[in-house]
Amino acid sequence: MYERLQTVRLRIMGMPVKEIADILSRSEKTIRSSISGNWQ
């Protein structure tokens, strides 16, 4: 849950998806899913 909140926070701050993915060591697809709310 914390990682998703961090992802959304960074995106709101204007950080590109690629950069967020690099910081969190996740794929861009995973980051996009987190942002769009497709998670369980």
CNS distance restraints for C-alpha pairs under 8 A (distance, minus, plus):
assign (resid   1 and name CA) (resid   5 and name CA) 6.45 0.50 0.50
assign (resid   2 and name CA) (resid   6 and name CA) 6.17 0.50 0.50
assign (resid   3 and name CA) (resid   7 and name CA) 6.08 0.50 0.50
assign (resid   4 and name CA) (resid   8 and name CA) 6.24 0.50 0.50
assign (resid   4 and name CA) (resid  34 and name CA) 5.87 0.50 0.50
assign (resid   4 and name CA) (resid  35 and name CA) 7.59 0.50 0.50
assign (resid   5 and name CA) (resid   9 and name CA) 6.03 0.50 0.50
assign (resid   6 and name CA) (resid  10 and name CA) 6.11 0.50 0.50
assign (resid   7 and name CA) (resid  11 and name CA) 6.22 0.50 0.50
assign (resid   7 and name CA) (resid  20 and name CA) 6.78 0.50 0.50
assign (resid   7 and name CA) (resid  31 and name CA) 6.92 0.50 0.50
assign (resid   7 and name CA) (resid  34 and name CA) 7.17 0.50 0.50
assign (resid   7 and name CA) (resid  35 and name CA) 6.99 0.50 0.50
assign (resid   8 and name CA) (resid  12 and name CA) 6.10 0.50 0.50
assign (resid   8 and name CA) (resid  34 and name CA) 7.52 0.50 0.50
assign (resid   8 and name CA) (resid  35 and name CA) 5.76 0.50 0.50
assign (resid   9 and name CA) (resid  13 and name CA) 6.28 0.50 0.50
assign (resid  10 and name CA) (resid  14 and name CA) 6.61 0.50 0.50
assign (resid  10 and name CA) (resid  15 and name CA) 5.65 0.50 0.50
assign (resid  10 and name CA) (resid  20 and name CA) 7.05 0.50 0.50
assign (resid  11 and name CA) (resid  15 and name CA) 5.06 0.50 0.50
assign (resid  11 and name CA) (resid  16 and name CA) 6.76 0.50 0.50
assign (resid  11 and name CA) (resid  17 and name CA) 7.15 0.50 0.50
assign (resid  11 and name CA) (resid  20 and name CA) 7.71 0.50 0.50
assign (resid  11 and name CA) (resid  35 and name CA) 7.88 0.50 0.50
assign (resid  15 and name CA) (resid  19 and name CA) 6.67 0.50 0.50
assign (resid  15 and name CA) (resid  20 and name CA) 6.74 0.50 0.50
assign (resid  16 and name CA) (resid  20 and name CA) 6.45 0.50 0.50
assign (resid  17 and name CA) (resid  21 and name CA) 6.11 0.50 0.50
assign (resid  17 and name CA) (resid  28 and name CA) 6.23 0.50 0.50
assign (resid  17 and name CA) (resid  31 and name CA) 6.65 0.50 0.50
assign (resid  17 and name CA) (resid  32 and name CA) 7.14 0.50 0.50
assign (resid  18 and name CA) (resid  22 and name CA) 6.25 0.50 0.50
assign (resid  18 and name CA) (resid  28 and name CA) 5.87 0.50 0.50
assign (resid  19 and name CA) (resid  23 and name CA) 6.23 0.50 0.50
assign (resid  20 and name CA) (resid  24 and name CA) 6.15 0.50 0.50
assign (resid  20 and name CA) (resid  31 and name CA) 7.35 0.50 0.50
assign (resid  21 and name CA) (resid  25 and name CA) 5.63 0.50 0.50
assign (resid  21 and name CA) (resid  26 and name CA) 4.83 0.50 0.50
assign (resid  21 and name CA) (resid  27 and name CA) 5.56 0.50 0.50
assign (resid  21 and name CA) (resid  28 and name CA) 5.42 0.50 0.50
assign (resid  21 and name CA) (resid  30 and name CA) 7.98 0.50 0.50
assign (resid  21 and name CA) (resid  31 and name CA) 6.21 0.50 0.50
assign (resid  22 and name CA) (resid  26 and name CA) 6.59 0.50 0.50
assign (resid  22 and name CA) (resid  27 and name CA) 7.82 0.50 0.50
assign (resid  26 and name CA) (resid  30 and name CA) 6.36 0.50 0.50
assign (resid  26 and name CA) (resid  31 and name CA) 6.96 0.50 0.50
assign (resid  27 and name CA) (resid  31 and name CA) 6.49 0.50 0.50
assign (resid  28 and name CA) (resid  32 and name CA) 6.14 0.50 0.50
assign (resid  29 and name CA) (resid  33 and name CA) 6.20 0.50 0.50
assign (resid  30 and name CA) (resid  34 and name CA) 6.24 0.50 0.50
assign (resid  31 and name CA) (resid  35 and name CA) 6.24 0.50 0.50
assign (resid  32 and name CA) (resid  36 and name CA) 6.16 0.50 0.50
assign (resid  33 and name CA) (resid  37 and name CA) 6.10 0.50 0.50
assign (resid  33 and name CA) (resid  38 and name CA) 5.08 0.50 0.50
assign (resid  33 and name CA) (resid  39 and name CA) 6.72 0.50 0.50
assign (resid  34 and name CA) (resid  38 and name CA) 6.01 0.50 0.50
assign (resid  34 and name CA) (resid  39 and name CA) 6.16 0.50 0.50
